Every structure is written in structure tokens, then in C-alpha cells.
Amino acid sequence: MPWVNSSAISRIEWDNGTLSIWFHQSGRYDYFNVPAQVYSDFLCAPSKGTYYNSHIRDRY
């Protein structure tokens, strides 16, 4: 359960296709059928918020 350095996101976790994201302001949200590569790329992204908006939000 990696904690991340982000102004919007505190933690990101992936388990068997379910991506869980903890937002500082609104808590935990789960996204389903997310490929492992998306999770891996998310963790490596320099801006977690930008990656979330471009690759996860409204897609899963």
C-alpha cells in the first residue's frame, strides 16, 4: 500500500484489477478492471493528479 507524495492523493493500492485511491479531501475510491500496467505507470508518474485525470478518471 504505497503512500505517495501528492497534493491530492495520499495512497494508491492495486489488487487483482481493483485500484484503490485515497484522496486527501474525499477519502477512498475504488476503480475496477484496471490493468496492472496502469497502476505501475501511476506510481511512477511525476504528477499523480495529472496521471489520474488523464488515464483513470472517467475510464474505470
N, C-alpha and C positions, 0 to 999 in steps of 0.2 A: 504494500500500500504506500506508494511513493507520495511524499509531501512535495509540493512544487513551489517555486518562487514565482508568484504571480499576484497582481493586484486584485484579480477577480476570482481566482481558483486556488483552493488550498491543497486539494488532494485529488489524485486520479488513480483509479483501480480498474483492472480488467480481469474478468473471469469467464472463460468459456463463452465468449461472444457478448457478454454484458459489460458495458463500460459505465462505471460509476464516477461521477464528477461531483466534488463538493465545492460549492460556490461560497465565498465569504458571506455574502448577503442573504442568499436564499436557500442554503442547505444542499442536500444531496439530490441529484437527478440521475436516473438510470437510462441508458440507451442500449437497445438490443440489436443483435446481429451485426455488431461492429467487428470488422476483421482485426486480427492481431497486429497487422502492419499499421493500421490507423492508430492503434494505441501506442505502438512503438514510435511512430513518427510524432505523435502528440507529445510524448515525453521528451523528445529531442528538440522540439520546436523552440526557437528563441523567445517567441511570444505565445504563451498558452492561449490567451484570449483571442488573438488573431487566428490561430490554428483552429480553435473551437468554432469561431464564426464562419470560417471558410470551408471546413471539412466535416464538421459534426452537426452543428445546429441545422435543423430542418431537413436533415438527411437520414437520421436514425430515430 
